[in-house]
Amino acid sequence: MSSVPSDGVYFLELIPGLSGLTLLEEDGWYTCCSRPRFGGCDLTGIESMDQCRHTLEQHNWNIEAAVQDRLNEQEGVPSVFNPPPSRPLQVNTADHRIYSYVVSRPQPRGLLGWGYYLIMLPFRFTYYTILDIFRFALRFIRPDPRSRVTDPVGDIVSFMHSFEEKYGRAHPVFYLGTYSQALNDAKRELRFLLVYLHGDDHQDSDEFCRNTLCAPEVISLINTRMLFWACSTNKPEGYRVSQALRENTYPFLAMIMLKDRRMTVVGRLEGLIQPDDLINQLTFIMDANQTYLVSERLEREERNQTQVLRQQQDEAYLASLRADQEKERKKREERERKRRKEEEVQQQKLAEERRRRNLQEEKERKLECLPPEPSPDDPESVKIIFKLPNDSRVERRFHFSQSLTVIHDFLFSLKESPEKFQIEANFPRRVLPCLPSEEWPNPPTLQEAGLSHTEVLFVQDLTDE
C-alpha cells in the first residue's frame, strides 16, 4: 500500500496498468488500496514494493516521471538521478549563421494609446530600474539560489505541474529529463531539440503559453518533428540553461541540433509570436538545416558500415588466427605424441635390454650356484636327458638327494632354454614341482619325485602364457 500527493493523482489515468487503483483521500494524500502495476512486470519489471516506494520518492511522488525514467533506464538511457557526467555536452551558441527572429511589442496607436504609454513610461522605467538595482545589490548580500542546481528533474516536474494547472494538459510533450539528457538524446537520435525558457514575470508569457504553445497545430508540429524541453527561469535548472543561451526577452525559444558534429543553436525566436508565425519560423529553421542532419545520418551510417566492416574483418582475422592456432596446436600435439611414442619405444628398448641383462646375470648366477655333476660311477646319480622346445637335447647327471630345484636351475642357466618353463615326465605323465608352490612349499628330491637312474624329461615353454 503506497501513498502519493493528491496533486499527482491525475497521472494514474495517463499510465497503462495504473488505472483501476482504489484511492482513498486523507489530508491531501491518496493511498493505493491495491498493489499498483507500476511495481509489476507488466510495466517496469519492478517487483519490490520498497523499491517502488524509493523510486516514487526520488521523483517526488510523480508517478508519470517515475515510470518514464524507469522505461528510459530499460532502453539504455541513463537515469536522471545518476550523477551528471564530468564533462557535460557543450552547445555552440557562437555560430554566426544562427537564425534569429525577434517579435517586437506593438507600438501604441492613436492619441489615447500614446498618451497612456507616455504616462506609464516614467513609472515603468522607475519600477524596472529599482527592481534591477535591488536584484544587483541582493547578489552581494545573498547569492542567487538559482545558481545551485540540486534537483534538476524536480525543477522540470514542478514546472510541468504548474504549467498544466494553469494552461491545461493540451500542450506539447515535455521531455522528462534534464537539459543535458535532452541534448544527448537529440544528438543520439539526430533530431531537432526545441528549448523553451519560461519567464514567469514577463507580461507576454501567459498569452504565449495559452494561445500559441497550446495551439493544436503547434502541438502537432512539435510532437512529430522534434524533442521539446521547457523550464522556468525561476528554477535553478532553467536559470542554468538561461545563462548558457543568454536570451534577451521572453517568450524565448531556441532550436538546437547536431551540426558539424557539435550541438549548435541554429535558431532563436524571441518575443510574443503567433501560432501560424511560429509554425512558419520553426519549419523554415528545420528546412534550412535539414541537410546537416541528412549529412550526419549518412556519415553515421557510413561510420557504422565501416565499423561493421572492420568488425567483420576482425572476426575473420580472429577466425583465421584461431584456425592457425588450432593447426599449430594439432601439430604440437602430433609432435608431442610422436615424442612420447619414441620415448616409450626407447624406454621399452631400455627395459628390454635391462631385462635381458638381468636375465643373463641371473643365468650366470644360477650356473655358478649349481652343485658339481656326479660321476657316472656314482650309484646314487641319475642321468637325465632333457628335450628342449627347439628340439635340441641336453644331458646331465644329478644326485638322487638333490632337490628338483637344481634341475630347474640347470635348465634356466642354459642359453637356449626359455625364460619360463615347466618340466614334464612321461611315465606317468606329470609336471615336476621344481619351484616352491602352495602345494609344495619345499620341492621334493629327485628320489622323492620317483625318478629312475635314467630319465627323459620334457621342457615345456611357458613364456607366452
C-alpha positions in Angstrom: 0.0 0.0 0.0 1.5 3.3 -1.1 0.6 7.0 -0.7 1.0 9.8 -3.2 0.2 13.6 -3.0 -3.2 14.5 -4.3 -1.8 16.9 -6.9 -0.2 13.9 -8.8 -3.2 11.6 -8.8 -4.3 12.5 -12.3 -1.2 10.9 -13.7 -2.7 7.5 -12.8 -5.1 7.6 -15.7 -2.3 8.5 -18.1 -0.3 5.4 -17.4 -1.3 2.0 -18.7 -1.6 -0.5 -15.9 -2.2 2.1 -13.2 -5.8 2.9 -13.9 -8.2 0.9 -11.7 -6.4 1.5 -8.4 -8.6 2.4 -5.5 -7.5 5.7 -4.0 -8.5 7.0 -0.5 -8.0 10.7 0.2 -6.8 11.7 3.6 -5.2 15.1 4.4 -4.3 15.8 0.8 -2.8 12.4 0.2 -4.1 9.4 -1.7 -3.5 5.9 -0.7 -3.4 3.0 -3.2 -5.5 0.1 -1.7 -4.3 -2.5 -4.2 -0.8 -3.3 -5.4 -0.1 -1.0 -8.3 1.1 -2.5 -11.6 3.8 0.2 -11.6 5.7 -2.3 -9.4 4.9 -5.3 -11.6 6.4 -6.9 -14.7 3.6 -5.6 -16.9 5.1 -2.1 -16.9 8.5 -1.7 -15.4 9.7 -5.1 -14.1 10.0 -3.9 -10.5 8.6 -6.5 -8.1 9.8 -5.0 -4.7 7.3 -2.6 -3.1 10.2 -1.0 -1.2 12.0 -0.3 -4.5 8.7 1.1 -5.9 8.4 3.5 -2.9 12.0 4.5 -3.2 11.6 5.2 -6.9 8.4 7.3 -6.3 10.2 9.2 -3.5 13.1 10.0 -5.9 10.6 11.6 -8.3 8.7 13.5 -5.6 5.8 11.0 -5.9 5.3 11.9 -9.5 4.2 8.6 -11.0 4.5 9.6 -14.6 8.0 10.9 -14.2 9.0 7.7 -12.3 7.6 5.4 -15.0 9.2 7.5 -17.8 12.6 7.4 -16.0 12.3 3.7 -15.4 11.4 3.0 -19.0 14.3 5.2 -20.1 16.7 3.1 -18.0 15.3 -0.1 -19.6 16.0 1.4 -23.1 19.6 2.1 -22.1 19.2 5.8 -21.3 21.0 6.8 -18.1 18.7 7.5 -15.2 18.1 11.2 -14.5 19.2 10.5 -10.9 22.6 9.3 -11.9 25.5 11.7 -11.2 26.0 14.0 -14.2 29.0 13.3 -16.5 32.2 15.0 -15.6 32.2 16.8 -18.9 28.6 17.7 -19.9 27.7 18.1 -23.6 28.6 21.6 -24.7 26.4 23.7 -27.0 27.8 26.0 -29.6 25.9 29.4 -29.3 28.5 31.5 -31.2 27.7 30.4 -34.7 27.4 33.5 -36.9 24.8 31.7 -39.0 22.3 31.4 -36.2 18.8 32.4 -37.4 17.3 35.0 -35.1 13.7 36.1 -35.2 12.6 38.8 -32.7 9.0 39.9 -32.3 8.8 43.5 -31.0 5.9 44.6 -28.9 3.3 46.5 -30.9 3.6 50.3 -30.8 0.8 52.3 -29.3 -1.8 53.6 -31.7 -3.8 56.8 -31.6 -3.7 59.7 -29.3 -5.2 57.7 -26.4 -2.6 54.9 -26.8 0.3 57.3 -27.0 -1.0 59.2 -24.0 -1.3 56.1 -21.9 2.2 54.9 -23.0 3.8 58.3 -22.1 2.1 58.5 -18.8 3.1 54.9 -17.8 6.7 55.3 -19.2 8.2 57.0 -16.1 6.5 54.6 -13.7 7.6 51.6 -15.8 11.2 52.9 -16.1 11.3 53.6 -12.3 9.9 50.2 -11.4 12.3 48.2 -13.6 15.3 50.4 -12.6 14.6 50.0 -8.9 14.0 46.2 -9.4 17.3 45.8 -11.2 19.2 47.8 -8.6 17.6 45.7 -5.8 18.5 42.4 -7.5 22.0 43.6 -8.2 22.5 44.7 -4.6 20.9 41.4 -3.3 23.6 39.4 -5.1 26.3 40.9 -2.9 24.3 40.0 0.3 22.9 36.6 -0.7 23.9 34.6 -3.8 21.2 33.8 -6.2 19.7 30.5 -5.1 19.0 29.6 -8.7 22.8 29.3 -9.3 22.9 26.0 -7.4 21.2 23.1 -9.3 20.4 20.4 -6.8 17.3 18.7 -8.2 17.1 19.3 -12.0 14.4 16.7 -12.5 12.4 18.2 -9.7 12.6 21.6 -11.4 11.3 20.1 -14.7 8.4 18.2 -12.9 7.5 21.2 -10.9 7.3 23.4 -14.0 5.2 20.8 -15.8 2.8 20.7 -12.8 2.4 24.4 -12.7 2.0 24.7 -16.5 -0.7 22.1 -16.6 -2.5 23.6 -13.6 -2.6 27.0 -15.4 -2.9 26.1 -19.1 -4.3 22.5 -19.1 -2.9 19.2 -20.3 -3.2 20.0 -24.1 0.4 21.0 -24.7 3.5 19.7 -26.5 5.0 16.6 -24.8 7.6 17.8 -22.3 10.9 16.0 -22.2 11.0 14.4 -18.7 14.7 14.7 -18.1 17.5 17.2 -17.6 18.7 19.7 -20.3 21.9 17.6 -20.7 19.9 14.4 -21.2 17.7 16.1 -23.8 20.8 17.3 -25.7 22.2 13.7 -25.6 19.0 12.2 -26.8 18.7 14.7 -29.6 22.3 14.0 -30.6 21.9 10.3 -30.5 18.6 10.3 -32.4 19.6 13.1 -34.8 16.6 15.2 -34.0 15.9 18.8 -33.5 15.6 20.0 -29.9 13.3 22.9 -29.2 14.1 24.6 -25.9 11.5 26.9 -24.3 12.5 29.2 -21.4 9.5 30.4 -19.5 9.7 33.9 -17.9 7.1 33.8 -15.1 7.2 37.5 -14.5 7.1 38.6 -18.2 3.9 40.1 -19.4 3.8 38.1 -22.6 4.5 34.6 -21.2 0.9 33.9 -20.2 -0.6 34.8 -23.6 2.2 32.9 -25.5 1.6 29.7 -23.5 -2.2 29.9 -23.6 -2.7 30.9 -27.2 0.5 29.8 -29.1 2.2 27.0 -27.4 -1.1 25.1 -26.7 -2.5 25.6 -30.1 -3.3 22.2 -31.7 -1.3 22.9 -34.9 1.8 23.9 -32.9 1.4 20.8 -30.6 1.2 18.6 -33.7 4.3 20.1 -35.3 6.4 19.9 -32.2 5.4 16.4 -31.2 6.0 14.9 -34.7 9.2 16.8 -35.7 11.3 17.4 -32.6 12.0 17.0 -28.9 10.6 19.6 -26.6 12.3 20.7 -23.4 10.9 23.5 -21.3 11.6 25.0 -17.9 11.0 28.2 -15.9 14.0 30.5 -15.4 12.9 30.9 -11.8 14.0 27.3 -11.4 17.7 26.5 -11.0 17.8 24.2 -14.0 16.0 26.7 -16.2 18.2 29.5 -14.9 21.3 27.5 -15.7 20.1 27.0 -19.3 19.2 30.7 -19.5 22.8 31.6 -18.6 24.0 29.3 -21.3 21.7 30.5 -24.1 21.6 34.2 -23.0 18.1 35.1 -24.0 17.2 38.8 -24.4 13.4 38.7 -23.8 10.5 36.4 -23.3 9.0 34.2 -24.5 12.2 32.6 -25.7 12.7 29.5 -28.0 15.9 28.0 -29.2 16.3 25.3 -31.9 19.3 23.1 -31.2 20.7 20.3 -33.5 23.8 18.4 -34.3 25.7 20.5 -36.8 29.3 19.9 -37.8 29.5 17.3 -35.1 28.6 19.8 -32.4 25.3 20.5 -30.7 24.6 24.0 -32.1 21.9 26.6 -31.7 20.6 27.1 -35.2 17.6 29.3 -34.4 16.4 31.8 -31.8 12.8 33.0 -31.5 12.1 35.8 -29.0 9.0 37.7 -28.2 5.3 37.1 -28.4 4.9 35.1 -31.6 1.5 33.9 -33.0 0.8 30.2 -33.8 1.0 30.5 -37.6 4.1 32.6 -37.5 5.7 30.1 -35.0 5.0 27.2 -37.3 6.4 29.1 -40.3 9.6 30.0 -38.4 10.1 26.5 -37.0 9.5 25.0 -40.4 11.9 27.4 -42.0 14.6 26.7 -39.5 14.2 22.9 -39.9 14.2 23.1 -43.7 17.3 25.3 -43.7 19.2 22.9 -41.5 17.8 19.6 -42.6 20.7 18.9 -44.9 23.1 18.9 -41.9 21.0 16.1 -40.3 20.9 14.2 -43.5 24.6 14.6 -44.0 25.2 13.5 -40.4 22.9 10.5 -40.9 24.9 9.5 -44.0 28.2 9.9 -42.2 26.9 8.0 -39.2 25.6 5.2 -41.4 29.0 5.2 -43.2 30.8 5.0 -39.9 28.5 2.2 -38.8 29.1 0.4 -42.0 32.9 0.9 -41.7 32.7 -0.3 -38.1 30.7 -3.3 -39.1 33.2 -4.0 -41.9 36.1 -3.6 -39.5 34.3 -5.8 -37.0 33.7 -8.4 -39.8 37.4 -8.2 -40.8 38.4 -8.5 -37.2 36.2 -11.5 -36.8 37.6 -13.1 -40.0 41.1 -12.4 -38.8 40.3 -13.9 -35.4 38.8 -16.9 -37.1 41.8 -17.3 -39.3 44.1 -16.8 -36.2 42.1 -19.4 -34.3 42.3 -21.8 -37.3 46.1 -21.3 -37.4 46.4 -21.7 -33.7 44.3 -24.9 -33.9 46.6 -26.2 -36.7 49.6 -25.3 -34.7 48.1 -26.9 -31.6 47.4 -30.1 -33.6 51.0 -30.0 -34.9 52.3 -29.6 -31.4 50.1 -32.4 -30.2 51.3 -34.6 -33.0 54.9 -33.8 -32.3 54.3 -34.4 -28.6 52.6 -37.7 -29.4 55.5 -38.8 -31.6 57.9 -37.7 -29.0 56.1 -39.7 -26.3 55.8 -42.7 -28.6 59.6 -42.5 -29.3 60.2 -42.2 -25.6 58.0 -45.2 -24.9 59.8 -47.2 -27.6 63.1 -46.1 -26.2 62.0 -46.9 -22.7 60.8 -50.3 -23.9 64.1 -51.0 -25.5 66.0 -50.0 -22.4 63.6 -52.1 -20.3 64.1 -55.0 -22.6 67.8 -54.5 -22.5 67.8 -54.4 -18.7 65.6 -57.4 -18.6 67.9 -59.4 -20.9 70.9 -58.2 -18.9 69.3 -59.2 -15.7 68.2 -62.5 -17.2 71.7 -63.2 -18.3 73.1 -62.2 -14.9 70.6 -64.5 -13.3 71.5 -67.4 -15.6 75.2 -66.9 -14.8 74.4 -66.7 -11.0 72.3 -69.9 -11.2 75.1 -71.6 -13.2 77.7 -70.7 -10.6 75.5 -71.9 -7.8 74.9 -75.4 -9.3 76.4 -78.3 -7.4 79.0 -80.3 -9.3 77.9 -83.1 -11.6 78.2 -86.6 -10.1 80.5 -89.1 -11.8 78.9 -91.9 -13.9 80.1 -94.5 -11.5 78.2 -93.0 -8.6 75.3 -95.4 -7.8 73.2 -92.5 -6.4 73.4 -90.5 -9.6 70.7 -90.0 -12.1 71.2 -89.5 -15.8 68.6 -87.1 -17.2 68.1 -86.3 -20.9 66.2 -83.0 -21.4 64.3 -82.4 -24.6 64.1 -78.6 -25.1 61.3 -76.7 -27.0 63.7 -76.2 -30.0 64.0 -80.0 -30.3 67.6 -79.9 -29.0 68.8 -82.3 -26.3 70.8 -81.7 -23.2 72.2 -84.4 -20.9 73.4 -84.1 -17.3 73.8 -86.2 -14.1 72.3 -85.3 -10.8 72.2 -86.9 -7.4 69.1 -88.6 -6.0 69.3 -86.5 -2.9 69.3 -83.2 -4.8 66.1 -81.1 -5.0 64.1 -80.8 -8.2 65.1 -77.1 -7.9 68.6 -78.0 -9.0 67.2 -79.4 -12.3 65.2 -76.2 -12.9 68.3 -74.0 -12.1 70.4 -76.1 -14.5 67.9 -75.7 -17.4 67.4 -72.0 -16.6 71.2 -71.4 -16.9 71.2 -72.8 -20.4 71.4 -70.2 -23.2 68.8 -72.0 -25.4 66.3 -72.5 -22.6 63.1 -70.3 -22.5 62.6 -67.7 -19.7 59.6 -69.5 -18.2 59.1 -73.2 -18.5 58.0 -76.3 -16.7 59.4 -79.8 -16.6 57.3 -82.8 -17.5 57.8 -86.6 -17.1 56.3 -89.1 -19.5 55.7 -92.3 -17.4 53.4 -91.4 -15.8 52.8 -88.1 -17.5 53.1 -85.4 -14.9 54.6 -81.9 -14.2 57.5 -82.0 -11.7 57.2 -79.4 -8.9 60.6 -77.8 -9.3 59.7 -74.5 -7.8 58.0 -73.7 -4.4 54.2 -73.5 -4.5 51.3 -73.7 -2.1 51.1 -77.5 -2.6 54.9 -78.0 -2.5 56.5 -75.2 -0.4 59.7 -77.2 -0.4 60.2 -79.0 -3.8 60.9 -82.8 -3.4 64.2 -84.5 -4.2 64.7 -86.5 -7.3 64.2 -89.7 -5.4 61.0 -88.4 -3.8 59.8 -87.4 -7.3 60.1 -91.1 -8.3 62.9 -90.6 -10.9 64.9 -93.6 -12.0 68.6 -93.9 -12.9 67.9 -92.8 -16.4 65.1 -90.4 -17.3 64.0 -88.4 -20.2 62.2 -85.1 -19.3 60.5 -82.6 -21.5 60.8 -78.9 -21.1 57.6 -77.0 -21.9 57.9 -73.3 -22.9 55.6 -71.0 -20.8 56.9 -67.7 -21.9 53.9 -66.6 -23.9 51.4 -67.8 -21.4 
